[in-house]
Amino acid sequence: YTKLGCVAFHSTDGSIKLAPSFKGIYGKKEELNDGTFVTVNDDYIRQSILTPQKQVAKGYPPIMPTFQGRVSERDISGLVAFIKSLKD
């Protein structure tokens, strides 16, 4: 979360920053800028890390860079577990 710089954009306490808070987001339906909905699960988080411009949360700018080739599967799994731990 801090190593990748997520902390600058995503809060863990529900406060609003430049991107959605990680608090309580896992398992919820999230509306995207294109009007569709997705469930925030392992696959969605993984895709958001690797190809973030494909599914941007409604109300947020598409500013997240891709981390493809910059993070390991272990890092992704760790981030997913961290976000899951913040579930309400």
Biopython code that builds the backbone (N, CA, C, O; Angstrom):
import numpy as np
from Bio.PDB.StructureBuilder import StructureBuilder

atoms = [
    (1, "TYR", "N", (0.829, -1.199, 0.000)),
    (1, "TYR", "CA", (0.000, 0.000, 0.000)),
    (1, "TYR", "C", (0.867, 1.253, 0.000)),
    (1, "TYR", "O", (0.617, 2.179, -0.772)),
    (2, "THR", "N", (1.855, 1.290, 0.833)),
    (2, "THR", "CA", (2.747, 2.457, 0.839)),
    (2, "THR", "C", (3.863, 2.313, -0.195)),
    (2, "THR", "O", (4.241, 3.290, -0.841)),
    (3, "LYS", "N", (4.386, 1.108, -0.350)),
    (3, "LYS", "CA", (5.488, 0.862, -1.285)),
    (3, "LYS", "C", (5.119, 1.256, -2.718)),
    (3, "LYS", "O", (5.947, 1.793, -3.454)),
    (4, "LEU", "N", (3.885, 0.989, -3.100)),
    (4, "LEU", "CA", (3.447, 1.275, -4.468)),
    (4, "LEU", "C", (2.894, 2.689, -4.631)),
    (4, "LEU", "O", (2.588, 3.111, -5.747)),
    (5, "GLY", "N", (2.767, 3.418, -3.532)),
    (5, "GLY", "CA", (2.264, 4.780, -3.612)),
    (5, "GLY", "C", (0.752, 4.904, -3.519)),
    (5, "GLY", "O", (0.207, 5.996, -3.680)),
    (6, "CYS", "N", (0.070, 3.792, -3.259)),
    (6, "CYS", "CA", (-1.398, 3.801, -3.164)),
    (6, "CYS", "C", (-1.878, 4.788, -2.108)),
    (6, "CYS", "O", (-2.937, 5.398, -2.258)),
    (7, "VAL", "N", (-1.105, 4.943, -1.048)),
    (7, "VAL", "CA", (-1.466, 5.779, 0.089)),
    (7, "VAL", "C", (-1.733, 7.230, -0.321)),
    (7, "VAL", "O", (-2.505, 7.920, 0.344)),
    (8, "ALA", "N", (-1.122, 7.692, -1.379)),
    (8, "ALA", "CA", (-1.311, 9.075, -1.815)),
    (8, "ALA", "C", (-2.687, 9.296, -2.440)),
    (8, "ALA", "O", (-3.163, 10.430, -2.504)),
    (9, "PHE", "N", (-3.326, 8.224, -2.901)),
    (9, "PHE", "CA", (-4.579, 8.349, -3.637)),
    (9, "PHE", "C", (-5.769, 7.663, -2.981)),
    (9, "PHE", "O", (-6.902, 8.127, -3.110)),
    (10, "HIS", "N", (-5.521, 6.559, -2.276)),
    (10, "HIS", "CA", (-6.581, 5.760, -1.645)),
    (10, "HIS", "C", (-6.430, 5.821, -0.128)),
    (10, "HIS", "O", (-5.352, 5.549, 0.401)),
    (11, "SER", "N", (-7.505, 6.177, 0.572)),
    (11, "SER", "CA", (-7.462, 6.157, 2.033)),
    (11, "SER", "C", (-7.840, 4.764, 2.532)),
    (11, "SER", "O", (-8.336, 3.931, 1.774)),
    (12, "THR", "N", (-7.600, 4.534, 3.801)),
    (12, "THR", "CA", (-8.015, 3.277, 4.431)),
    (12, "THR", "C", (-9.039, 3.529, 5.531)),
    (12, "THR", "O", (-9.455, 2.602, 6.226)),
    (13, "ASP", "N", (-9.440, 4.786, 5.685)),
    (13, "ASP", "CA", (-10.378, 5.136, 6.756)),
    (13, "ASP", "C", (-11.722, 5.646, 6.246)),
    (13, "ASP", "O", (-12.546, 6.109, 7.035)),
    (14, "GLY", "N", (-11.950, 5.567, 4.945)),
    (14, "GLY", "CA", (-13.213, 6.019, 4.375)),
    (14, "GLY", "C", (-13.187, 7.452, 3.881)),
    (14, "GLY", "O", (-14.127, 7.894, 3.221)),
    (15, "SER", "N", (-12.125, 8.187, 4.187)),
    (15, "SER", "CA", (-12.046, 9.570, 3.715)),
    (15, "SER", "C", (-11.798, 9.592, 2.203)),
    (15, "SER", "O", (-11.237, 8.656, 1.633)),
    (16, "ILE", "N", (-12.228, 10.674, 1.583)),
    (16, "ILE", "CA", (-12.119, 10.807, 0.130)),
    (16, "ILE", "C", (-10.784, 11.457, -0.229)),
    (16, "ILE", "O", (-10.392, 12.483, 0.326)),
    (17, "LYS", "N", (-10.110, 10.822, -1.173)),
    (17, "LYS", "CA", (-8.889, 11.390, -1.749)),
    (17, "LYS", "C", (-9.132, 11.475, -3.255)),
    (17, "LYS", "O", (-10.255, 11.749, -3.679)),
    (18, "LEU", "N", (-8.118, 11.249, -4.056)),
    (18, "LEU", "CA", (-8.268, 11.308, -5.510)),
    (18, "LEU", "C", (-8.817, 10.014, -6.113)),
    (18, "LEU", "O", (-9.134, 9.963, -7.302)),
    (19, "ALA", "N", (-8.927, 8.974, -5.291)),
    (19, "ALA", "CA", (-9.429, 7.673, -5.725)),
    (19, "ALA", "C", (-10.267, 7.086, -4.593)),
    (19, "ALA", "O", (-10.197, 7.571, -3.463)),
    (20, "PRO", "N", (-11.053, 6.060, -4.874)),
    (20, "PRO", "CA", (-11.917, 5.488, -3.831)),
    (20, "PRO", "C", (-11.129, 4.987, -2.622)),
    (20, "PRO", "O", (-10.001, 4.513, -2.750)),
    (21, "SER", "N", (-11.745, 5.103, -1.451)),
    (21, "SER", "CA", (-11.153, 4.573, -0.234)),
    (21, "SER", "C", (-11.166, 3.047, -0.291)),
    (21, "SER", "O", (-12.073, 2.450, -0.870)),
    (22, "PHE", "N", (-10.173, 2.431, 0.302)),
    (22, "PHE", "CA", (-10.142, 0.967, 0.378)),
    (22, "PHE", "C", (-11.026, 0.439, 1.505)),
    (22, "PHE", "O", (-11.369, -0.743, 1.520)),
    (23, "LYS", "N", (-11.398, 1.305, 2.446)),
    (23, "LYS", "CA", (-12.184, 0.856, 3.588)),
    (23, "LYS", "C", (-13.575, 0.394, 3.150)),
    (23, "LYS", "O", (-14.350, 1.157, 2.573)),
    (24, "GLY", "N", (-13.865, -0.857, 3.436)),
    (24, "GLY", "CA", (-15.184, -1.410, 3.182)),
    (24, "GLY", "C", (-15.556, -1.596, 1.729)),
    (24, "GLY", "O", (-16.719, -1.868, 1.431)),
    (25, "ILE", "N", (-14.615, -1.461, 0.816)),
    (25, "ILE", "CA", (-14.948, -1.548, -0.602)),
    (25, "ILE", "C", (-15.029, -2.993, -1.105)),
    (25, "ILE", "O", (-15.753, -3.281, -2.058)),
    (26, "TYR", "N", (-14.285, -3.896, -0.464)),
    (26, "TYR", "CA", (-14.252, -5.274, -0.954)),
    (26, "TYR", "C", (-15.643, -5.911, -0.844)),
    (26, "TYR", "O", (-16.283, -5.866, 0.207)),
    (27, "GLY", "N", (-16.086, -6.499, -1.941)),
    (27, "GLY", "CA", (-17.378, -7.178, -1.978)),
    (27, "GLY", "C", (-18.543, -6.280, -2.367)),
    (27, "GLY", "O", (-19.647, -6.773, -2.596)),
    (28, "LYS", "N", (-18.321, -4.981, -2.445)),
    (28, "LYS", "CA", (-19.391, -4.042, -2.802)),
    (28, "LYS", "C", (-19.494, -3.874, -4.310)),
    (28, "LYS", "O", (-18.538, -4.119, -5.045)),
    (29, "LYS", "N", (-20.672, -3.451, -4.754)),
    (29, "LYS", "CA", (-20.863, -3.088, -6.156)),
    (29, "LYS", "C", (-20.375, -1.664, -6.321)),
    (29, "LYS", "O", (-20.690, -0.787, -5.516)),
    (30, "GLU", "N", (-19.611, -1.444, -7.365)),
    (30, "GLU", "CA", (-19.036, -0.126, -7.648)),
    (30, "GLU", "C", (-19.502, 0.306, -9.030)),
    (30, "GLU", "O", (-19.388, -0.451, -9.994)),
    (31, "GLU", "N", (-20.022, 1.515, -9.125)),
    (31, "GLU", "CA", (-20.410, 2.042, -10.431)),
    (31, "GLU", "C", (-19.181, 2.618, -11.111)),
    (31, "GLU", "O", (-18.348, 3.269, -10.481)),
    (32, "LEU", "N", (-19.085, 2.366, -12.406)),
    (32, "LEU", "CA", (-17.953, 2.851, -13.191)),
    (32, "LEU", "C", (-18.359, 4.080, -13.989)),
    (32, "LEU", "O", (-19.548, 4.362, -14.143)),
    (33, "ASN", "N", (-17.371, 4.811, -14.498)),
    (33, "ASN", "CA", (-17.632, 6.020, -15.283)),
    (33, "ASN", "C", (-18.472, 5.751, -16.521)),
    (33, "ASN", "O", (-19.130, 6.665, -17.019)),
    (34, "ASP", "N", (-18.470, 4.521, -17.033)),
    (34, "ASP", "CA", (-19.270, 4.207, -18.217)),
    (34, "ASP", "C", (-20.697, 3.783, -17.865)),
    (34, "ASP", "O", (-21.462, 3.407, -18.753)),
    (35, "GLY", "N", (-21.065, 3.840, -16.584)),
    (35, "GLY", "CA", (-22.419, 3.510, -16.154)),
    (35, "GLY", "C", (-22.651, 2.053, -15.801)),
    (35, "GLY", "O", (-23.733, 1.697, -15.334)),
    (36, "THR", "N", (-21.662, 1.209, -16.014)),
    (36, "THR", "CA", (-21.801, -0.200, -15.649)),
    (36, "THR", "C", (-21.389, -0.381, -14.190)),
    (36, "THR", "O", (-20.826, 0.523, -13.571)),
    (37, "PHE", "N", (-21.679, -1.560, -13.657)),
    (37, "PHE", "CA", (-21.335, -1.873, -12.275)),
    (37, "PHE", "C", (-20.448, -3.111, -12.236)),
    (37, "PHE", "O", (-20.579, -4.012, -13.065)),
    (38, "VAL", "N", (-19.558, -3.142, -11.276)),
    (38, "VAL", "CA", (-18.717, -4.307, -11.031)),
    (38, "VAL", "C", (-18.721, -4.585, -9.538)),
    (38, "VAL", "O", (-18.964, -3.692, -8.726)),
    (39, "THR", "N", (-18.447, -5.834, -9.188)),
    (39, "THR", "CA", (-18.254, -6.181, -7.788)),
    (39, "THR", "C", (-16.769, -6.111, -7.503)),
    (39, "THR", "O", (-15.963, -6.678, -8.241)),
    (40, "VAL", "N", (-16.409, -5.429, -6.449)),
    (40, "VAL", "CA", (-15.000, -5.312, -6.078)),
    (40, "VAL", "C", (-14.580, -6.629, -5.439)),
    (40, "VAL", "O", (-14.914, -6.921, -4.291)),
    (41, "ASN", "N", (-13.836, -7.416, -6.216)),
    (41, "ASN", "CA", (-13.359, -8.725, -5.763)),
    (41, "ASN", "C", (-11.894, -8.864, -6.179)),
    (41, "ASN", "O", (-11.287, -7.914, -6.674)),
    (42, "ASP", "N", (-11.344, -10.036, -5.974)),
    (42, "ASP", "CA", (-9.927, -10.272, -6.307)),
    (42, "ASP", "C", (-9.628, -9.920, -7.762)),
    (42, "ASP", "O", (-8.638, -9.248, -8.052)),
    (43, "ASP", "N", (-10.485, -10.373, -8.672)),
    (43, "ASP", "CA", (-10.245, -10.140, -10.101)),
    (43, "ASP", "C", (-10.299, -8.656, -10.451)),
    (43, "ASP", "O", (-9.458, -8.154, -11.196)),
    (44, "TYR", "N", (-11.296, -7.959, -9.906)),
    (44, "TYR", "CA", (-11.420, -6.529, -10.187)),
    (44, "TYR", "C", (-10.191, -5.770, -9.678)),
    (44, "TYR", "O", (-9.651, -4.917, -10.382)),
    (45, "ILE", "N", (-9.757, -6.078, -8.471)),
    (45, "ILE", "CA", (-8.589, -5.393, -7.914)),
    (45, "ILE", "C", (-7.352, -5.679, -8.756)),
    (45, "ILE", "O", (-6.574, -4.776, -9.062)),
    (46, "ARG", "N", (-7.181, -6.932, -9.123)),
    (46, "ARG", "CA", (-6.024, -7.312, -9.953)),
    (46, "ARG", "C", (-6.029, -6.541, -11.269)),
    (46, "ARG", "O", (-5.007, -5.988, -11.674)),
    (47, "GLN", "N", (-7.193, -6.505, -11.942)),
    (47, "GLN", "CA", (-7.293, -5.794, -13.213)),
    (47, "GLN", "C", (-7.087, -4.296, -13.030)),
    (47, "GLN", "O", (-6.510, -3.634, -13.892)),
    (48, "SER", "N", (-7.562, -3.762, -11.905)),
    (48, "SER", "CA", (-7.390, -2.332, -11.638)),
    (48, "SER", "C", (-5.920, -1.965, -11.457)),
    (48, "SER", "O", (-5.511, -0.848, -11.776)),
    (49, "ILE", "N", (-5.143, -2.886, -10.955)),
    (49, "ILE", "CA", (-3.711, -2.654, -10.774)),
    (49, "ILE", "C", (-2.982, -2.758, -12.119)),
    (49, "ILE", "O", (-2.104, -1.949, -12.420)),
    (50, "LEU", "N", (-3.349, -3.748, -12.911)),
    (50, "LEU", "CA", (-2.639, -4.006, -14.163)),
    (50, "LEU", "C", (-3.134, -3.175, -15.339)),
    (50, "LEU", "O", (-2.333, -2.743, -16.168)),
    (51, "THR", "N", (-4.448, -2.942, -15.424)),
    (51, "THR", "CA", (-5.031, -2.159, -16.525)),
    (51, "THR", "C", (-6.079, -1.197, -15.956)),
    (51, "THR", "O", (-7.273, -1.365, -16.204)),
    (52, "PRO", "N", (-5.641, -0.201, -15.201)),
    (52, "PRO", "CA", (-6.565, 0.658, -14.462)),
    (52, "PRO", "C", (-7.503, 1.503, -15.315)),
    (52, "PRO", "O", (-8.560, 1.906, -14.831)),
    (53, "GLN", "N", (-7.161, 1.777, -16.532)),
    (53, "GLN", "CA", (-8.009, 2.632, -17.361)),
    (53, "GLN", "C", (-9.231, 1.900, -17.923)),
    (53, "GLN", "O", (-10.143, 2.535, -18.452)),
    (54, "LYS", "N", (-9.255, 0.571, -17.811)),
    (54, "LYS", "CA", (-10.375, -0.210, -18.349)),
    (54, "LYS", "C", (-11.652, -0.034, -17.533)),
    (54, "LYS", "O", (-12.746, -0.049, -18.098)),
    (55, "GLN", "N", (-11.536, 0.131, -16.226)),
    (55, "GLN", "CA", (-12.697, 0.204, -15.348)),
    (55, "GLN", "C", (-12.444, 1.264, -14.273)),
    (55, "GLN", "O", (-11.911, 0.966, -13.204)),
    (56, "VAL", "N", (-12.831, 2.494, -14.572)),
    (56, "VAL", "CA", (-12.592, 3.610, -13.655)),
    (56, "VAL", "C", (-13.857, 3.871, -12.844)),
    (56, "VAL", "O", (-14.950, 3.963, -13.401)),
    (57, "ALA", "N", (-13.706, 3.990, -11.531)),
    (57, "ALA", "CA", (-14.842, 4.241, -10.643)),
    (57, "ALA", "C", (-15.487, 5.583, -10.965)),
    (57, "ALA", "O", (-14.806, 6.571, -11.239)),
    (58, "LYS", "N", (-16.813, 5.592, -10.926)),
    (58, "LYS", "CA", (-17.570, 6.803, -11.237)),
    (58, "LYS", "C", (-17.185, 7.937, -10.299)),
    (58, "LYS", "O", (-17.051, 7.760, -9.088)),
    (59, "GLY", "N", (-17.013, 9.111, -10.906)),
    (59, "GLY", "CA", (-16.698, 10.291, -10.132)),
    (59, "GLY", "C", (-15.221, 10.534, -9.895)),
    (59, "GLY", "O", (-14.834, 11.522, -9.272)),
    (60, "TYR", "N", (-14.403, 9.626, -10.398)),
    (60, "TYR", "CA", (-12.958, 9.770, -10.208)),
    (60, "TYR", "C", (-12.270, 9.909, -11.557)),
    (60, "TYR", "O", (-12.700, 9.296, -12.534)),
    (61, "PRO", "N", (-11.206, 10.707, -11.626)),
    (61, "PRO", "CA", (-10.474, 10.840, -12.890)),
    (61, "PRO", "C", (-9.651, 9.586, -13.173)),
    (61, "PRO", "O", (-9.244, 8.891, -12.242)),
    (62, "PRO", "N", (-9.406, 9.294, -14.436)),
    (62, "PRO", "CA", (-8.599, 8.120, -14.803)),
    (62, "PRO", "C", (-7.104, 8.399, -14.685)),
    (62, "PRO", "O", (-6.391, 8.461, -15.686)),
    (63, "ILE", "N", (-6.643, 8.564, -13.453)),
    (63, "ILE", "CA", (-5.257, 8.983, -13.237)),
    (63, "ILE", "C", (-4.323, 7.868, -12.791)),
    (63, "ILE", "O", (-3.109, 8.064, -12.727)),
    (64, "MET", "N", (-4.878, 6.699, -12.482)),
    (64, "MET", "CA", (-4.011, 5.635, -11.977)),
    (64, "MET", "C", (-3.145, 5.058, -13.104)),
    (64, "MET", "O", (-3.658, 4.695, -14.162)),
    (65, "PRO", "N", (-1.834, 4.977, -12.868)),
    (65, "PRO", "CA", (-0.958, 4.372, -13.873)),
    (65, "PRO", "C", (-1.035, 2.850, -13.807)),
    (65, "PRO", "O", (-1.456, 2.282, -12.799)),
    (66, "THR", "N", (-0.634, 2.215, -14.866)),
    (66, "THR", "CA", (-0.565, 0.755, -14.844)),
    (66, "THR", "C", (0.646, 0.320, -14.025)),
    (66, "THR", "O", (1.689, 0.974, -14.020)),
    (67, "PHE", "N", (0.476, -0.790, -13.344)),
    (67, "PHE", "CA", (1.591, -1.366, -12.598)),
    (67, "PHE", "C", (2.036, -2.668, -13.250)),
    (67, "PHE", "O", (2.800, -3.434, -12.663)),
    (68, "GLN", "N", (1.556, -2.915, -14.462)),
    (68, "GLN", "CA", (1.938, -4.112, -15.200)),
    (68, "GLN", "C", (3.442, -4.098, -15.421)),
    (68, "GLN", "O", (4.008, -3.113, -15.896)),
    (69, "GLY", "N", (4.078, -5.207, -15.068)),
    (69, "GLY", "CA", (5.521, -5.307, -15.201)),
    (69, "GLY", "C", (6.284, -4.664, -14.051)),
    (69, "GLY", "O", (7.512, -4.740, -14.000)),
    (70, "ARG", "N", (5.561, -4.029, -13.126)),
    (70, "ARG", "CA", (6.202, -3.346, -12.003)),
    (70, "ARG", "C", (5.891, -3.998, -10.663)),
    (70, "ARG", "O", (6.536, -3.699, -9.658)),
    (71, "VAL", "N", (4.892, -4.899, -10.649)),
    (71, "VAL", "CA", (4.520, -5.591, -9.413)),
    (71, "VAL", "C", (4.480, -7.095, -9.670)),
    (71, "VAL", "O", (4.183, -7.551, -10.774)),
    (72, "SER", "N", (4.780, -7.828, -8.643)),
    (72, "SER", "CA", (4.731, -9.287, -8.748)),
    (72, "SER", "C", (3.335, -9.782, -8.385)),
    (72, "SER", "O", (2.533, -9.044, -7.814)),
    (73, "GLU", "N", (3.059, -11.017, -8.716)),
    (73, "GLU", "CA", (1.793, -11.630, -8.311)),
    (73, "GLU", "C", (1.681, -11.639, -6.794)),
    (73, "GLU", "O", (0.587, -11.499, -6.246)),
    (74, "ARG", "N", (2.799, -11.803, -6.125)),
    (74, "ARG", "CA", (2.804, -11.793, -4.653)),
    (74, "ARG", "C", (2.391, -10.420, -4.124)),
    (74, "ARG", "O", (1.624, -10.329, -3.166)),
    (75, "ASP", "N", (2.901, -9.349, -4.748)),
    (75, "ASP", "CA", (2.509, -7.995, -4.354)),
    (75, "ASP", "C", (1.008, -7.784, -4.557)),
    (75, "ASP", "O", (0.333, -7.209, -3.704)),
    (76, "ILE", "N", (0.501, -8.252, -5.684)),
    (76, "ILE", "CA", (-0.928, -8.113, -5.980)),
    (76, "ILE", "C", (-1.748, -8.878, -4.949)),
    (76, "ILE", "O", (-2.725, -8.353, -4.416)),
    (77, "SER", "N", (-1.356, -10.109, -4.667)),
    (77, "SER", "CA", (-2.070, -10.915, -3.669)),
    (77, "SER", "C", (-2.040, -10.243, -2.302)),
    (77, "SER", "O", (-3.028, -10.266, -1.568)),
    (78, "GLY", "N", (-0.918, -9.653, -1.969)),
    (78, "GLY", "CA", (-0.796, -8.954, -0.695)),
    (78, "GLY", "C", (-1.706, -7.741, -0.621)),
    (78, "GLY", "O", (-2.324, -7.481, 0.412)),
    (79, "LEU", "N", (-1.788, -7.002, -1.713)),
    (79, "LEU", "CA", (-2.659, -5.832, -1.739)),
    (79, "LEU", "C", (-4.129, -6.255, -1.661)),
    (79, "LEU", "O", (-4.920, -5.615, -0.968)),
    (80, "VAL", "N", (-4.493, -7.314, -2.356)),
    (80, "VAL", "CA", (-5.860, -7.828, -2.291)),
    (80, "VAL", "C", (-6.190, -8.236, -0.850)),
    (80, "VAL", "O", (-7.263, -7.908, -0.342)),
    (81, "ALA", "N", (-5.284, -8.939, -0.203)),
    (81, "ALA", "CA", (-5.509, -9.359, 1.191)),
    (81, "ALA", "C", (-5.640, -8.144, 2.107)),
    (81, "ALA", "O", (-6.463, -8.140, 3.023)),
    (82, "PHE", "N", (-4.835, -7.121, 1.864)),
    (82, "PHE", "CA", (-4.904, -5.905, 2.665)),
    (82, "PHE", "C", (-6.278, -5.244, 2.505)),
    (82, "PHE", "O", (-6.905, -4.863, 3.493)),
    (83, "ILE", "N", (-6.741, -5.109, 1.263)),
    (83, "ILE", "CA", (-8.048, -4.477, 1.009)),
    (83, "ILE", "C", (-9.162, -5.308, 1.634)),
    (83, "ILE", "O", (-10.099, -4.750, 2.206)),
    (84, "LYS", "N", (-9.075, -6.632, 1.533)),
    (84, "LYS", "CA", (-10.060, -7.510, 2.174)),
    (84, "LYS", "C", (-10.098, -7.285, 3.685)),
    (84, "LYS", "O", (-11.168, -7.333, 4.291)),
    (85, "SER", "N", (-8.955, -7.045, 4.284)),
    (85, "SER", "CA", (-8.886, -6.864, 5.738)),
    (85, "SER", "C", (-9.577, -5.582, 6.192)),
    (85, "SER", "O", (-9.882, -5.424, 7.374)),
    (86, "LEU", "N", (-9.825, -4.673, 5.260)),
    (86, "LEU", "CA", (-10.472, -3.406, 5.584)),
    (86, "LEU", "C", (-11.986, -3.472, 5.399)),
    (86, "LEU", "O", (-12.673, -2.455, 5.494)),
    (87, "LYS", "N", (-12.502, -4.666, 5.136)),
    (87, "LYS", "CA", (-13.929, -4.850, 4.918)),
    (87, "LYS", "C", (-14.697, -4.520, 6.191)),
    (87, "LYS", "O", (-14.274, -4.865, 7.295)),
    (88, "ASP", "N", (-15.831, -3.847, 6.022)),
    (88, "ASP", "CA", (-16.659, -3.488, 7.198)),
    (88, "ASP", "C", (-17.179, -4.700, 7.914)),
    (88, "ASP", "O", (-17.885, -4.571, 8.914)),
]
sb = StructureBuilder()
sb.init_structure("model")
sb.init_model(0)
sb.init_chain("A")
sb.init_seg("    ")
for serial, (resi, resn, name, xyz) in enumerate(atoms, 1):
    if name == "N":
        sb.init_residue(resn, " ", resi, " ")
    sb.init_atom(name, np.array(xyz, "f"), 0.0, 1.0, " ", f" {name:<3s}", serial, name[0])
structure = sb.get_structure()
